[in-house]
Amino acid sequence: MKTILLIEDSAFIRENTAEILELAGYQVLTAENGKLGVEQALAHKPDLVVCDIMMPVLDGYGVLQIFNQNPQLAGVPFIFLTAKTERTDMRRGMELGADDYLTKPFDETELLSAVTSRLNRFRYLRSDYDLQGEGLGEFLEDARAVGNLESLSADRKVHAVRKKQDVYLEGEEPTRLYFVKTGRIKTVKATAGGKELITGLYGPGEFFGYLPLLQHTPHSDSAVAVDDSELIYIPRDDFSQLLLRNPEVGQQFIRLLAGRVSEREQQLVGMAYNSIRRRVADTLLRMHEQAGGTTDATIQLSRDDMAAVVGTAPESLIRTLSEFKHDGLIELTPKNIRVLHPEKLRQAHW
């Protein structure tokens, strides 16, 4: 949801304009003078500002000058509200960098048209999208506007997957990218000895299944739901557009996809060189962070699955967990694990 900062000293105009914008689906912050408006903007950066010119304390020109000089606020689209008697001052506002003017009194259509036009023109890809919230949808909408990717599918249907249900199987041709909205998905591969090795564990806000799309190869592992989960599918054609059609969109998409690449590399190196105690400790710390990282966070994963993540036998995992419990580092129940002292677990020498 886009946030609009409305700065207007007339309570009647401010309240009516805010109501129109809120009914149109925008989040609206309001201020009765320029000084309060700047304070609002510094606390919560808006996507667009609608600002009266003639106001007490700090007028609209002063607000725009502060925005231009502040790195945090520079570049935010700015629409001035002006009375007919102030039209001679429009040149000054344009010289300062105002993006548009609305002459009072204005109607609902004029207001919404100006706001929509400015937001679309100044749309940009943010450096941070909260993928555990609504960040995926926001990124795809921004990508569609910034990259002119009008053919991107608008269907973001959520697909329910039951616990232990296969998402895809090793050897199948890839047809889509997967995004976890809720629940957990594990990717698994059978070793030469017939044992299951978990190659990845993905929770809310994470992508999986993209390497075969990049490499144009069949899936090298299988994906299975650990819990009842919800997934969003991104078709292969959309995946290609996001990567290739626009450099800015492609770079940001790669950053979103690669969020766990370094972690996966460290995990593989650790499995090759670290002791069993170190590998179990690292796995517990990683899952503790995924569960929220608080003292109340619990890790819910079967011992067999955790052993497959660590790359060891279940018996070795259980023995190591019992040692950690004895040392007071974790709390252990048949179904849950709770990390009591993350720093001690992280700093310990094994």
Secondary structure, 3 states (H helix, E strand, C coil): CCEEEEECCCHHHHHHHHHHHHHCCCEEEEECCHHHHHHHHHHCCCCEEEEECCCCCCCHHHHHHHHHHCCCCCCCCEEEEEEHHHHHHHHHHHHHCCCEEEEECCCHHHHHHHHHHHHHHCCCCCCCCCCCCCHHHHHHHHHHHHCCCCCCCCCCCEEEECCCCEEECCCCCCCEEEEEEECCEEEEEECCCCCEEEEEEECCCCEECCHHHHHCCCCCCEEEECCCEEEEEEEHHHHHHHHHCCHHHHHHHHHHHHHHHHHHHHHHHHHHHCCHHHHHHHHHHHHHHHCCCCCCCCECCCHHHHHHHHCCCHHHHHHHHHHHHHCCCEEECCCCEEECCHHHHHHCCC
